[in-house]
Amino acid sequence: MLNFTIPKRVELFLWAITPALVTLLLFLLCTINKHIWGINSTMPLLPLIPVFYWGRVQASEMPLWFAFIVGILMDAVSGLPVFGLSALLYMLFLMVLNSRAHHLQKEGFMFIWWYFSMLLATLCLLQFVTMSIFEKHLYEISRIFLQWFLTAGLYPLFHKLFDRLYEKCQQRRWLLTHS
């Protein structure tokens, strides 16, 4: 039987970029063409969930430049008429989170979920206003609301999953650095 071991440095690097890989995976899931009627326009903003989670628990692993890149990719793939809007909003989302992240460390899950939901609602409202101004007519608020509702509703599931992944990352990284 073939036994393959990954060098410590490579494994440490892979654990360090796990948040980015998860975010990119959710970005792909969010942007692939779906054959379910109406889901493309109201698809939950899945990449914002790991941006929020890792921006809260380990800000160094979710830098602003990465949020910018995810936002630019989102704009490029989704074809929004205001190119760069998602990048700006994702960075703003992360900057507001970073300014309050140390306060969130002491809070329970319900408050964190509420905070995510309110921060997301603000982002969605800013997107609605900007799109309405740019398109010179009232953008569909029902789509924005449904997108907010679905994203906020999925947060607890991903939070639980990311808690486990974060624990695994921390344990493995500790073992690799202390062995």
KOLMARKOL-125136 format. One line per 2 residues: their letters; for each residue x, y, z of N, C-alpha, C. Coordinates in pm, 1 decimal. Layout:
A> X/Y/Z/X/Y/Z/X/Y/Z ~ ... .
END
This chain:
ML> 83.6/-117.0/0.0/0.0/0.0/0.0/88.8/124.2/0.0 ~ 50.8/221.6/-78.6/127.5/344.0/-94.7/93.0/441.3/17.7 .
NF> 194.2/489.4/87.5/173.8/584.3/196.4/229.5/719.4/152.8 ~ 140.8/816.3/141.8/180.3/949.8/96.2/159.9/1049.5/209.3 .
TI> 264.2/1122.5/242.7/251.5/1225.1/345.5/278.6/1362.4/284.5 ~ 202.0/1457.6/329.6/217.3/1594.8/283.2/318.0/1664.3/374.7 .
PK> 412.5/1735.2/317.6/506.8/1809.3/402.4/432.1/1907.8/493.8 ~ 487.9/1931.8/612.6/422.5/2017.6/711.4/390.7/2156.8/658.2 .
RV> 485.1/2214.7/588.3/463.9/2350.2/535.2/345.7/2354.9/438.9 ~ 335.9/2255.4/353.9/226.2/2251.0/257.2/93.1/2232.5/329.4 .
EL> 90.9/2141.3/426.1/-32.2/2118.3/500.1/-73.8/2242.8/579.5 ~ 21.5/2310.0/641.6/-9.0/2434.3/713.0/-66.8/2539.2/618.4 .
FL> -8.7/2548.4/500.0/-59.2/2642.0/399.5/-202.4/2607.2/358.9 ~ -227.3/2479.0/336.6/-361.8/2436.4/297.4/-465.0/2466.4/406.9 .
WA> -428.2/2444.6/533.2/-519.2/2477.3/641.8/-540.4/2627.9/651.4 ~ -437.6/2705.7/621.0/-448.2/2851.7/627.4/-539.7/2907.6/518.6 .
IT> -540.9/2843.8/401.5/-625.2/2895.1/292.6/-762.2/2828.0/288.2 ~ -793.1/2745.1/385.4/-923.3/2678.7/389.8/-1039.3/2778.3/382.9 .
PA> -1037.5/2888.9/459.1/-1148.3/2985.0/447.8/-1166.2/3038.8/305.6 ~ -1055.4/3068.0/238.6/-1063.9/3118.2/101.4/-1118.3/3011.0/7.0 .
LV> -1073.2/2888.2/25.3/-1122.0/2778.9/-60.6/-1271.9/2755.0/-40.2 ~ -1315.7/2758.6/84.4/-1458.2/2740.8/113.8/-1539.2/2854.4/51.5 .
TL> -1488.1/2976.0/62.6/-1557.1/3092.2/4.8/-1567.1/3078.2/-146.5 ~ -1458.5/3036.8/-209.9/-1460.7/3018.4/-355.8/-1554.1/2905.1/-397.2 .
LL> -1559.5/2799.3/-318.1/-1651.9/2689.8/-346.5/-1797.4/2738.1/-339.3 ~ -1829.0/2816.2/-236.8/-1964.7/2869.7/-224.7/-1993.7/2973.0/-333.0 .
FL> -1891.2/3046.6/-376.4/-1906.8/3138.5/-488.7/-1946.4/3060.8/-614.3 ~ -1875.8/2950.0/-639.5/-1908.4/2867.9/-756.3/-2049.3/2811.3/-747.0 .
LC> -2085.7/2763.8/-630.5/-2220.1/2711.2/-609.8/-2325.2/2819.1/-632.6 ~ -2292.7/2938.6/-592.5/-2385.1/3051.2/-605.2/-2400.3/3097.4/-749.9 .
TI> -2296.0/3082.5/-828.9/-2297.0/3141.4/-962.5/-2318.4/3042.9/-1077.4 ~ -2310.8/2913.2/-1050.8/-2332.7/2819.9/-1162.2/-2476.9/2831.1/-1209.2 .
NK> -2496.1/2805.1/-1334.5/-2629.4/2815.6/-1392.2/-2719.4/2705.8/-1336.8 ~ -2828.7/2747.5/-1279.0/-2924.2/2651.5/-1221.9/-3046.1/2640.7/-1311.7 .
HI> -3101.0/2523.3/-1317.2/-3216.5/2501.0/-1404.1/-3347.1/2498.3/-1325.3 ~ -3350.1/2574.1/-1216.5/-3471.7/2586.6/-1137.7/-3525.4/2726.5/-1163.5 .
WG> -3650.1/2737.1/-1203.8/-3708.9/2864.1/-1241.3/-3694.7/2966.7/-1130.2 ~ -3637.8/3083.1/-1161.8/-3630.6/3195.4/-1070.6/-3518.0/3191.5/-969.0 .
IN> -3447.7/3080.1/-954.5/-3346.2/3070.1/-849.9/-3223.4/3155.2/-881.9 ~ -3192.4/3175.9/-1009.4/-3073.6/3254.1/-1043.3/-3082.8/3397.8/-993.0 .
ST> -3200.6/3457.9/-998.7/-3213.3/3598.1/-957.3/-3226.6/3613.8/-806.6 ~ -3259.6/3506.0/-736.2/-3276.9/3515.8/-590.4/-3183.5/3421.1/-515.7 .
MP> -3080.1/3377.1/-581.1/-2985.5/3285.1/-518.2/-2927.3/3349.0/-393.2 ~ -2922.7/3274.6/-282.8/-2863.3/3331.6/-160.8/-2719.6/3377.0/-185.5 .
LL> -2679.9/3479.2/-113.5/-2543.4/3532.4/-125.2/-2448.9/3446.4/-41.3 ~ -2429.8/3323.8/-86.1/-2352.8/3225.0/-11.1/-2210.1/3268.6/22.2 .
PL> -2136.9/3337.7/-66.8/-2000.2/3375.3/-31.1/-1991.6/3469.5/89.7 ~ -2098.0/3543.2/118.6/-2093.7/3634.3/232.8/-2094.9/3560.5/365.6 .
IP> -2145.4/3438.0/366.7/-2149.6/3362.0/492.2/-2008.7/3328.9/541.0 ~ -1921.1/3269.6/459.1/-1784.4/3246.9/508.9/-1705.2/3376.5/527.0 .
VF> -1734.2/3478.3/447.0/-1667.8/3607.0/466.9/-1699.9/3657.5/607.4 ~ -1825.9/3648.6/646.1/-1866.1/3692.1/780.1/-1806.9/3600.8/886.9 .
YW> -1821.1/3470.8/869.2/-1776.1/3377.2/972.6/-1626.5/3392.5/999.7 ~ -1545.4/3383.5/894.1/-1401.1/3389.7/915.5/-1354.0/3532.4/942.4 .
GR> -1425.1/3630.2/893.3/-1392.0/3767.3/928.4/-1414.0/3793.0/1076.8 ~ -1505.3/3718.5/1136.7/-1535.7/3732.8/1279.0/-1438.8/3652.9/1364.5 .
VQ> -1413.1/3527.1/1330.4/-1330.6/3442.4/1417.1/-1181.3/3454.3/1389.0 ~ -1142.6/3485.3/1266.6/-1000.7/3493.1/1231.1/-985.0/3591.2/1115.2 .
AS> -986.1/3718.6/1148.0/-984.5/3824.1/1046.0/-864.5/3813.4/952.1 ~ -753.6/3763.1/1000.3/-634.2/3753.6/914.9/-654.3/3655.8/798.9 .
EM> -747.6/3563.8/814.0/-771.0/3464.9/708.0/-881.3/3507.6/611.3 ~ -936.6/3627.4/632.4/-1036.4/3681.5/540.8/-1002.6/3829.3/517.8 .
PL> -895.8/3856.1/441.2/-852.8/3995.0/420.2/-947.0/4071.4/326.4 ~ -939.6/4202.4/333.2/-1023.4/4288.8/249.2/-1001.2/4263.6/100.7 .
WF> -876.2/4242.7/61.2/-849.2/4222.3/-81.1/-919.2/4096.7/-132.6 ~ -933.2/3996.2/-46.2/-1001.0/3873.9/-90.1/-1150.9/3899.9/-107.4 .
AF> -1210.0/3975.4/-14.8/-1351.8/4012.0/-28.2/-1373.4/4092.4/-156.0 ~ -1278.7/4179.6/-187.6/-1285.2/4258.2/-311.0/-1285.1/4167.0/-433.8 .
IV> -1193.8/4070.8/-435.1/-1183.7/3978.6/-549.0/-1312.1/3896.5/-564.5 ~ -1365.0/3846.4/-454.1/-1490.1/3769.3/-460.7/-1602.4/3857.1/-515.4 .
GI> -1608.4/3982.6/-471.4/-1710.5/4075.3/-520.5/-1696.1/4104.4/-668.7 ~ -1573.5/4125.1/-713.2/-1549.1/4149.9/-857.1/-1589.5/4027.3/-938.8 .
LM> -1551.5/3909.7/-890.1/-1590.3/3786.3/-960.6/-1742.5/3772.8/-964.9 ~ -1808.3/3807.3/-854.4/-1954.3/3799.7/-848.9/-2016.3/3893.5/-952.6 .
DA> -1963.4/4014.3/-962.9/-2013.4/4109.5/-1062.8/-1989.4/4060.3/-1205.0 ~ -1869.6/4006.6/-1227.9/-1834.8/3960.4/-1361.8/-1924.3/3845.0/-1406.3 .
VS> -1953.2/3754.6/-1316.0/-2033.0/3637.0/-1350.4/-2182.1/3668.1/-1355.3 ~ -2229.0/3750.3/-1262.6/-2373.1/3776.7/-1255.2/-2419.7/3878.1/-1358.5 .
GL> -2328.7/3959.3/-1409.0/-2365.7/4055.2/-1511.7/-2442.8/4175.0/-1459.3 ~ -2423.7/4209.8/-1333.0/-2488.8/4328.6/-1278.8/-2445.2/4451.3/-1357.4 .
PV> -2535.9/4543.9/-1382.8/-2499.9/4660.3/-1463.9/-2401.8/4756.0/-1395.9 ~ -2389.0/4749.1/-1264.8/-2294.5/4836.4/-1193.3/-2173.6/4751.5/-1155.2 .
FG> -2076.7/4743.8/-1246.3/-1959.1/4660.3/-1221.8/-1877.6/4718.6/-1107.8 ~ -1845.0/4634.6/-1011.1/-1768.9/4677.7/-895.2/-1855.3/4702.3/-772.6 .
LS> -1987.1/4703.7/-789.7/-2076.7/4728.0/-676.4/-2063.4/4618.3/-571.6 ~ -2064.1/4493.4/-613.5/-2051.2/4383.4/-517.4/-1916.7/4388.5/-447.0 .
AL> -1810.9/4420.9/-519.3/-1678.6/4431.5/-457.9/-1678.7/4539.1/-350.4 ~ -1736.1/4652.7/-381.9/-1744.4/4762.1/-285.1/-1828.6/4721.3/-164.1 .
LY> -1942.4/4658.6/-189.0/-2030.9/4618.1/-80.0/-1968.8/4506.6/4.5 ~ -1900.0/4412.3/-57.1/-1834.7/4304.8/18.5/-1724.8/4361.3/108.1 .
ML> -1649.3/4457.0/54.5/-1544.7/4518.9/135.9/-1605.3/4599.2/250.8 ~ -1711.0/4672.2/223.3/-1779.7/4748.3/327.0/-1834.1/4654.8/434.3 .
FL> -1893.5/4544.3/392.0/-1945.3/4441.2/481.8/-1834.9/4393.1/576.2 ~ -1719.3/4361.0/520.5/-1607.2/4310.1/599.9/-1545.8/4419.2/688.2 .
MV> -1540.1/4541.7/639.5/-1485.3/4650.8/719.7/-1573.0/4679.2/842.0 ~ -1703.5/4680.5/823.7/-1794.6/4700.3/937.5/-1779.5/4584.8/1035.0 .
LN> -1773.3/4464.0/984.2/-1754.1/4347.3/1070.3/-1623.3/4357.3/1147.6 ~ -1513.9/4391.0/1078.8/-1383.7/4401.4/1144.6/-1383.4/4507.5/1254.2 .
SR> -1461.1/4613.1/1235.6/-1463.9/4718.2/1336.8/-1536.8/4673.0/1463.0 ~ -1617.4/4569.5/1453.1/-1695.1/4519.8/1566.3/-1662.6/4375.8/1605.1 .
AH> -1569.5/4313.0/1537.9/-1542.4/4169.8/1559.0/-1503.8/4137.8/1702.7 ~ -1426.2/4223.3/1767.3/-1384.5/4193.6/1904.8/-1503.2/4195.4/2001.5 .
HL> -1606.7/4272.9/1971.0/-1727.1/4272.5/2054.6/-1809.5/4145.5/2033.9 ~ -1804.2/4092.3/1913.5/-1882.7/3972.7/1881.0/-1825.1/3845.8/1941.3 .
QK> -1697.8/3848.8/1982.4/-1634.6/3728.7/2038.2/-1705.3/3681.8/2165.3 ~ -1761.7/3775.5/2240.5/-1825.2/3741.6/2368.3/-1972.2/3704.9/2354.3 .
EG> -2027.0/3725.8/2238.0/-2171.0/3708.4/2218.2/-2207.7/3564.2/2182.6 ~ -2332.3/3531.1/2209.0/-2384.8/3399.1/2176.8/-2428.2/3390.9/2031.5 .
FM> -2466.3/3271.9/1991.3/-2501.5/3247.4/1851.2/-2618.1/3334.0/1804.1 ~ -2722.5/3347.9/1885.7/-2841.4/3422.6/1842.1/-2806.1/3568.2/1809.5 .
FI> -2720.9/3628.4/1890.6/-2680.5/3766.1/1862.7/-2595.8/3772.0/1736.0 ~ -2506.7/3677.0/1718.6/-2422.1/3673.5/1598.8/-2508.2/3656.7/1474.1 .
WW> -2606.6/3569.9/1481.3/-2697.8/3549.0/1368.0/-2775.4/3677.0/1339.0 ~ -2824.1/3740.7/1445.1/-2896.7/3867.1/1428.7/-2805.5/3971.7/1364.8 .
YF> -2681.3/3981.9/1412.6/-2586.6/4079.6/1359.7/-2558.9/4052.2/1211.7 ~ -2537.0/3925.3/1177.4/-2516.7/3889.2/1036.9/-2637.3/3930.5/953.9 .
SM> -2755.8/3900.4/1004.0/-2878.6/3932.6/930.7/-2894.6/4082.4/909.4 ~ -2864.2/4163.0/1010.7/-2876.3/4308.3/998.4/-2769.0/4366.6/906.9 .
LL> -2648.4/4314.0/916.7/-2541.0/4359.0/828.2/-2573.8/4322.4/683.1 ~ -2626.0/4203.4/664.5/-2667.7/4158.7/531.3/-2783.8/4242.4/479.0 .
AT> -2879.8/4274.8/565.8/-2993.3/4358.8/525.6/-2945.4/4495.9/480.1 ~ -2846.7/4550.3/550.4/-2789.9/4680.0/512.4/-2724.6/4670.4/375.5 .
LC> -2648.4/4564.5/353.8/-2583.8/4543.5/225.0/-2688.2/4531.0/113.9 ~ -2792.5/4453.1/138.3/-2897.9/4434.3/37.5/-2971.1/4565.6/9.0 .
LL> -2995.0/4644.8/112.7/-3060.7/4774.4/95.0/-2973.2/4868.6/12.4 ~ -2844.2/4871.3/41.6/-2752.4/4953.9/-37.5/-2749.4/4908.6/-183.3 .
QF> -2752.2/4778.6/-204.6/-2755.8/4726.3/-341.2/-2885.3/4768.0/-410.3 ~ -2997.4/4758.1/-339.6/-3127.7/4797.2/-394.5/-3128.4/4944.9/-434.5 .
VT> -3081.4/5031.6/-346.2/-3080.8/5175.5/-374.2/-2989.7/5206.2/-492.4 ~ -2869.9/5149.1/-493.0/-2774.5/5174.6/-601.7/-2828.4/5125.5/-735.3 .
MS> -2884.4/5005.2/-736.2/-2938.6/4950.3/-861.0/-3058.5/5032.9/-909.9 ~ -3142.0/5078.3/-817.0/-3257.9/5160.4/-854.6/-3213.5/5292.4/-915.0 .
IF> -3111.5/5355.3/-856.3/-3059.8/5481.1/-909.6/-2997.0/5458.8/-1046.2 ~ -2918.0/5353.9/-1058.8/-2848.9/5327.1/-1183.9/-2946.3/5293.3/-1296.4 .
EK> -3047.7/5213.9/-1266.0/-3142.5/5171.7/-1369.0/-3254.8/5273.2/-1390.9 ~ -3257.3/5377.7/-1308.9/-3355.0/5486.2/-1318.8/-3499.3/5438.6/-1305.8 .
HL> -3518.7/5330.2/-1233.9/-3651.4/5284.7/-1193.6/-3634.5/5198.1/-1070.1 ~ -3742.5/5176.9/-1000.1/-3735.3/5101.5/-875.0/-3700.7/4955.9/-903.9 .
YE> -3587.8/4915.4/-852.4/-3541.0/4777.5/-867.2/-3634.4/4686.5/-788.1 ~ -3643.9/4561.4/-825.6/-3735.6/4467.9/-758.7/-3693.4/4441.1/-615.1 .
IS> -3765.6/4499.5/-521.2/-3731.4/4481.3/-379.9/-3765.8/4340.3/-332.6 ~ -3864.9/4277.7/-395.0/-3901.6/4141.4/-353.0/-3786.4/4044.1/-377.1 .
RI> -3713.4/4062.4/-487.1/-3596.8/3977.2/-515.2/-3487.7/3996.9/-411.0 ~ -3463.1/4122.3/-377.9/-3359.9/4154.1/-278.5/-3400.8/4098.0/-142.4 .
FL> -3528.8/4114.8/-106.2/-3576.5/4063.6/22.5/-3564.6/3911.6/28.1 ~ -3603.8/3843.4/-78.4/-3596.9/3697.6/-81.5/-3451.6/3650.5/-73.3 .
QW> -3362.8/3720.5/-140.7/-3221.6/3686.2/-135.7/-3168.8/3703.0/7.5 ~ -3208.3/3812.8/73.2/-3168.8/3835.0/212.9/-3224.6/3724.7/301.7 .
FL> -3352.7/3694.1/285.1/-3419.9/3594.4/367.9/-3354.0/3457.0/354.4 ~ -3325.4/3416.4/232.1/-3262.8/3285.9/208.3/-3120.9/3280.7/265.9 .
TA> -3045.5/3387.8/245.8/-2907.5/3390.4/296.7/-2906.1/3388.0/449.2 ~ -2988.4/3473.0/511.0/-2994.8/3477.2/657.8/-3047.5/3344.6/712.4 .
GL> -3140.5/3283.3/642.1/-3195.7/3155.1/685.6/-3096.8/3040.3/677.2 ~ -3004.9/3046.7/583.4/-2903.2/2941.5/568.7/-2784.3/2960.2/662.0 .
YP> -2770.6/3079.1/719.3/-2654.6/3107.7/802.9/-2634.2/3005.8/916.4 ~ -2737.9/2970.2/994.1/-2714.0/2876.3/1105.2/-2653.9/2743.0/1060.9 .
LF> -2699.3/2690.9/948.3/-2645.9/2565.4/896.6/-2496.3/2578.2/866.3 ~ -2460.0/2683.4/795.7/-2319.2/2703.6/761.1/-2236.3/2738.5/884.7 .
HK> -2293.9/2812.6/978.2/-2222.7/2847.3/1101.1/-2180.5/2720.8/1174.8 ~ -2272.6/2627.4/1187.5/-2243.7/2500.1/1255.4/-2133.8/2423.6/1180.7 .
LF> -2146.9/2416.3/1050.3/-2047.0/2348.4/967.2/-1909.7/2416.7/979.5 ~ -1907.5/2548.8/975.3/-1781.5/2622.5/984.8/-1720.8/2613.0/1124.5 .
DR> -1805.0/2603.4/1228.1/-1751.7/2582.4/1363.6/-1668.9/2454.5/1368.3 ~ -1722.0/2348.4/1310.6/-1649.9/2220.0/1308.6/-1522.1/2229.6/1225.2 .
LY> -1533.0/2293.5/1110.0/-1416.6/2309.6/1023.6/-1310.1/2395.8/1091.0 ~ -1351.3/2501.7/1157.7/-1258.6/2589.3/1228.6/-1186.1/2513.6/1339.6 .
EK> -1260.3/2434.0/1415.5/-1198.1/2352.0/1520.5/-1094.1/2257.5/1461.4 ~ -1131.9/2191.4/1352.9/-1040.6/2097.4/1286.8/-915.1/2169.6/1237.3 .
CQ> -934.4/2286.5/1176.8/-820.0/2365.4/1129.0/-728.5/2402.9/1244.5 ~ -786.0/2451.9/1353.4/-705.7/2494.4/1467.8/-630.6/2376.5/1529.2 .
QR> -698.7/2263.7/1546.6/-634.2/2145.1/1603.4/-519.1/2098.4/1516.9 ~ -544.9/2087.9/1389.3/-442.7/2036.1/1298.1/-323.5/2131.6/1289.1 .
RW> -351.5/2259.3/1283.1/-243.7/2356.6/1276.3/-161.2/2355.1/1404.6 ~ -226.6/2341.2/1518.7/-155.3/2334.8/1644.5/-64.9/2211.4/1648.9 .
LL> -119.8/2096.4/1606.3/-40.2/1974.3/1602.4/80.6/1987.9/1510.8 ~ 60.9/2048.8/1395.2/170.3/2063.9/1299.0/278.9/2159.3/1349.0 .
TH> 239.0/2263.3/1418.9/338.3/2360.9/1465.6/406.5/2317.3/1596.1 ~ 345.2/2224.4/1670.7/401.4/2183.4/1799.0/453.7/2039.8/1801.5 .
S> 467.2/1981.6/1684.8/521.2/1844.4/1683.1/660.1/1841.5/1624.1 .
END
